[in-house]
Amino acid sequence: MKQQKYEEARELLLLEAKLVRLRIEAENLKLRKAEESKTRQGNQLIKLADVAYQLSQTRLLSQRALFSTSRRRHWIWLLLAVILGLSR
């Protein structure tokens, strides 16, 4: 009888130890996932900021190009109008 109680107590302690290890492992996994999520979110914000900067640069460059092109066209049409006497 003593031997059986001893075996049951031993088995119970082993199961409790296994449960504690599993809880620790689950908590470590949870912390690791949270850290990876923060890192991923930070990387996404950096990528978004980089894309926004590139877009703003591209937009500014294209606006400058369009502005200078339309300005050139304006002056060309004005010059043609003056040469042809169409201007008042």
C-alpha positions in Angstrom: 0.0 0.0 0.0 2.8 2.4 0.9 4.5 1.5 -2.4 1.4 2.3 -4.4 0.9 5.7 -2.6 4.5 6.5 -3.2 4.1 5.7 -7.0 1.0 7.8 -7.2 2.6 10.7 -5.4 5.7 10.4 -7.7 3.5 10.3 -10.8 1.5 13.3 -9.6 4.7 15.3 -9.0 6.0 14.4 -12.4 2.7 15.5 -14.0 2.8 18.8 -12.0 6.4 19.4 -13.1 5.4 18.7 -16.7 2.5 21.1 -16.4 4.8 23.9 -15.0 7.2 23.3 -17.9 4.4 23.6 -20.4 3.1 26.8 -18.8 6.6 28.3 -18.9 7.0 27.3 -22.5 3.6 28.8 -23.4 4.5 32.0 -21.7 7.8 32.2 -23.5 6.1 31.6 -26.8 3.5 34.3 -26.0 6.3 36.8 -25.2 8.3 35.8 -28.3 5.2 36.3 -30.5 4.5 39.7 -28.9 8.1 40.8 -29.5 8.0 39.6 -33.1 4.7 41.4 -33.6 6.2 44.7 -32.3 9.3 44.2 -34.5 7.1 43.5 -37.6 4.9 46.5 -36.8 7.9 48.7 -36.5 9.3 47.4 -39.7 6.0 48.0 -41.5 5.9 51.6 -40.2 9.5 52.2 -41.5 8.5 50.7 -44.8 5.4 52.8 -44.9 7.3 56.0 -44.1 9.9 55.1 -46.8 7.2 54.5 -49.4 5.5 57.8 -48.4 8.8 59.6 -48.8 9.5 58.0 -52.2 5.9 58.8 -53.3 6.3 62.4 -52.2 9.6 62.7 -54.0 8.1 61.2 -57.1 5.1 63.4 -56.9 7.2 66.5 -56.4 9.4 65.6 -59.3 6.5 64.8 -61.6 4.7 68.0 -60.6 7.9 70.0 -61.4 8.2 68.2 -64.7 4.6 68.9 -65.6 4.8 72.5 -64.4 7.9 73.2 -66.4 6.4 71.4 -69.5 3.2 73.4 -69.2 5.1 76.6 -68.7 7.2 75.8 -71.8 4.1 75.1 -73.8 2.6 78.4 -72.5 5.6 80.4 -73.6 5.8 78.6 -77.0 2.1 79.3 -77.7 2.6 82.9 -76.5 5.6 83.3 -78.8 3.7 81.8 -81.7 0.8 84.1 -81.1 3.0 87.2 -81.0 4.8 86.1 -84.2 1.6 85.3 -86.0 0.0 88.5 -84.7 -2.8 86.7 -82.9 -2.1 88.4 -79.6 -3.8 91.7 -78.8 
